């Protein structure tokens, strides 16, 4: 049972620092989800802006 808990918590582990001196930092599942959600929102906003700019520039004035 403990091995399962370790495996699950290891999924949310991120490495912080330089590759030669990395320190594992545990992140809870909600924080991990929140960070991924925020990153996805940034990507969507960028794509939306790029697409809309392209459409507006192709319209006749």
N, C-alpha and C positions, 0 to 999 in steps of 0.2 A: 504494500500500500504506500509506503514512504517513497519508493522508487517512482511510482506514478505521480505523486505530488511534486517530486523533484523534476521530473520530465516536463510536467505542465508548467511549472514556474520557470524552467529554463527557456521556454519559448519566448518569454517576455524579457529576456536578458539582452542588454545591448552593451557594446564595447565602447568605452570612453577613453580618449587619450590617443597617443601615438601608437602605431602598430607594434613597436618594440616594447612599449610599456603600457599595455592595455590593462584596464581594471574593469572587471565586470560590474555593471550597475543594474540592479534589478528594477524593473518598471512594472507596476501593476497593470493588469489587463485593461481597466478603464482608461488609465493614462496612455497606454499604447494605442488604444482605439481613438482617443481624443487627438493624439498627435497625427495619426494616419488620416483622420477625418479633416483636420486642418490643412494638411498637405494636399489632400485631394481637392479641397475647396480652392486652394491657390492655383492648382493646375486647371481646373474648370474655368476659373475667372480669366486666366491667361488665354486659354483656347477661345473662349467666348469673345474676348477683346480682339484677338487676332482675326477670327472669322468675321466679326462685324466690321472691322476696319477694312478688310478685303472687299466685303460686299458694298460698303459705302463708297470706296474708291472706284469701284467698277460701274457705279450708277452714273448715268448721264447728268450733267449739271444743267 
